[in-house]
Amino acid sequence: LKTMEHPNDGETQHKDCEIEAYYKGLIQSKHVPLKIQFDPTKGFGLFSGSKITKNDIIFNEFPLMAVRLEDNENKCITCDHCFRFIGTLQDQLNHLANGKLPTVTTLPAISPMNSQIFSSIECPNQCSVRYCSQNCLQAAMRTYHTRLCLKTLESKEKTAVWQSFVKHAIMTENGRNFFLAARCMSAMIAIAEQSDVTHAKFPFQAFFSKPWEDTVRLPPDAPPEERASLTKEIENSFNLLQQVLDCDNSPEIVNLDTYRSLMGTFNLNNISIEISSPLTDYFESLKILPTTKKRQAYRELADVIRCLISRHKLDMAFRKANDEDVSDDEDDESGVRFSWDVGTVGTSTSSSRKTKSAPKDRLRFTSKIFPASSGTGLFALLSKLNHSCCPNAAIEFLEDGMAVLVAARDIEPDEEILITYIDEDLHVEDREYELDDYFFKCQCNKCECERAIAASEPEEE
């Protein structure tokens, strides 16, 4: 999967040696000793240089480039660069409610100062994009945002072209990868202006293998014209982006082959990014309040919660109606669970009579009604990790978008560090179907064992 597919000539061997040297340099600064090894079938693999204990941090890493998921922009207020939640808890609730409730100005059991999540800094061009810090703002402006800022495009009369690019992207499966490619190409141009083309294309070039149209799974009986239409599709997208970037002086970077390779890289190597909402922590904190204060807080927030429950149900229904995959961890039974008694407190008419309570109004919901900050990105090391349906490592995300690779069990010296690309709890046949997107068949012990069991079972008549 990770192997670069090209003729075995001297130039290619030199490039592979450069890539290997680059990754050996990367792993030297990590938390634990690591080794890079090359396998003819799987390409580069990351191996432990010593014993790693379960729950140990193996390494941390920020993405080389990332982009938020499109529908996520309507659910969270986050930094456009690192995806950190910004503003206040009230801002997040009001954004989710989308004007369907009176504006929430205060929250029970928390001071206005403590309701601040993180600062918010607007793009200096006032294009409505926001960042969490000067560091993120400067990083974005230095690499990609200067060229892709809507105000910049407007001043160059490129708005209509960009809108055509956006329309094409959102109508295509995994459309956010087109925006990611635009960011990467903008960054490469910026780096080339300060350095050289070779430095600018590295390390993205280390992933180049299949062009985009060869990484899109089509039905086995799809006619050749369908594959050809994909080639035309990527050409049309590139022609639009080329006009947007206005890059006549960068033909070695902004060309169709690089664009196709970038898009193919994203399809095969991107990592999903998910940062949990601070709203979950706030609502969990209400659980430890004294009973009277807790009930009062629940009543004050009941209408907000009902609104968010309705929004979540509508969102799930819409996604299912549009044949989108809704994973098990997105349903109503997953996440942190809440059960609120928001009914009125019973009163007694006589001190000698038992208290008669009013019927309880109970709200049951999970933290899934507070959407995570979600995106997709390419990581220098994490995106090189190979797959197993019984992985020994897992990826977690901190509030600032940093990915943390954690040992899921004890890992022995010289053992390969493996993650899962899919839901490993699926049936083996379903896992095989999901992994078809990556163009390989998993040979891990779990898959081999489950295939053997399936083969030994008598077929149903």
Residue, then its C-alpha position, 0 to 999 in steps of 0.5 A: l500500500k505504501t510503496m511508491e510504484h515506479p520503474n526501478d531506475g537509478e533516479t528512483q532508488h536515489k529518491d527512495c533513499e532520500i525518503e528513507a533518510y527523511y523518515k529516519g530523521l523524523i523518528q529520532s526525536k520521538h518519545v520511544p526508540l523507533k525503527i523504519q523498515f521497508d517491506p516489498t509488499k507493504g512499503f515502509g513500516l514503523f517498528s518499535g526499538s524497545k518494549i512499549t507498555k500499554n497506554d504509553i505515548i509512542f509519539n505526538e504529531f501535527p498534520l502536514m496539512a489538514v482541512r475541516l469537514e464541510d458539514n462540520e463548519n455548521k456545527c462547531i466554531t473552531c480554528d480553521h488551521c488546527f481545529r481547536f474550539i474557540g470562543t465561549l461555551q455559549d457561542q458553541l451552543n448558540h451556533l448549534a441551535n442556529g437561531k431556533l432558541p433565544t440566545v444563550t448569554t449565561l450558563p448555570a454553574i459556571s462563571p463567564m470567565n470560565s466559559q471562555i474556551f479559547s480566544s478567536i482571531e479573525c483573518p486580517n482580510q476580514c474574510s470570516v475565517r477565524y483562528c485560535s492564536q497568532n501562531c495558527l494565523q501566521a502559519a495559515m497566512r504563510t502557507y496557504h490562506t494568503r492565496l485562498c482567502l476569499k477577500t484576496l480572490e475577490s480582489k483578483e476577480k477570481t471569486a467565480v472560478w473559486q466557486s466553480f472549484v468549490k461546486h465541483a468538489i462538494m459534488t464529488e465523493n471525498g470532496r474535502n480532499f480537493f480543498l486539501a490539495a488546494r492548500c497543499m499546492s498553495a503551501m508548496i508555492a510559498i515554500a518554493e518562493q523561499s527555498d526550492v522546488t525539491h524542498a517544497k514538494f517534500p515530504f508530500q512527494a514521499f507518499f506519491s504512488k497512484p494517481w487519484e483516478d486509480t484510487v477511486r473504487l468502481p464496481p467490477d463491471a464498470p465500463p472503461e468510460e467510467r474510469a475515463s470520466l474520472t480522468k476528465e473530472i480531475e482535469n477539470s478540477f485542476n484547470l479551475l484551481q490553476q486559475v485560482l492560484d495564478c501560478d504561471n511561475s510555478p509549473e514544476i509544482v502546479n501541474l496536473d501530475t502533481y495534483r493527481s498524485l496529491m489527490g491519490t495520496f489523500n485517498l489512501n493515506n489521510i487520517s481522520i481528525e476528531i477533537s471532542s467538544p468542550l460542551t461534553d466536559y461542561f455538561e459532565s461537570l453538572k453531574i457533581l453539583p449538589t442535588t438542588k443546584k443540579r436540578q435547577a441547572y437541568r431545568e434552565l438548559a432543558d430547552v437547549i438540550r431538546c433542540l440539540i437532540s432534535r438537530h442530531k436526529l435530523d442530521m442522522a436521518f438526512r445522512k442515512a437518506n443520502d446513503e451516507d455511512v453512519s458508523d455505530d459510534e455515531d448512533d444515539e447509544s454511544g458517547v457519554r450518557f446523560s439522564w436528566d430529571v427536569g420535572t417539577v419538584g413535588t410539594s406536600t399539602s400537609s406535614s403529616r401527609k406524604t409528599k406527592s410528586a409531579p410526573k417526572d420529565r426525563l431527558r436522555f441523551t449522549s455526548k453525540i449531540f455535541p459534535a466534535s471538531s472533525g477534519t481530515g489530514l495528511f501526517a508525516l509518520l501516522s499516515k505511513l503506519n500500516h493496518s491490522c484488524c487487531p492493532n497494537a496502537a491507537i490515535e487520539f487527538l488533543e484539543d489543539g489538533m495534535a495527534v497522539l499515538v498510544a499503545a493499545r497493548d504491550i508492544e515487543p521490541d522489533e514488533e511493527i506498530l499497527i493501527t486500524y484503518i476501519d472499524e475492526d469490530l465489523h464482520v470479516e467480510d465487511r472489513e474486506y469490503e471496507l479495505d477494498d478502498y485501500f486496494f489490499k486484503c488484510q492478512c492479520n491473524k484475526c482475519e485469517c482465523e475468521r476466514a478459516i472459521a467461515a470456510s469450515e461452516p456449512e453453507e446455508e441452503 
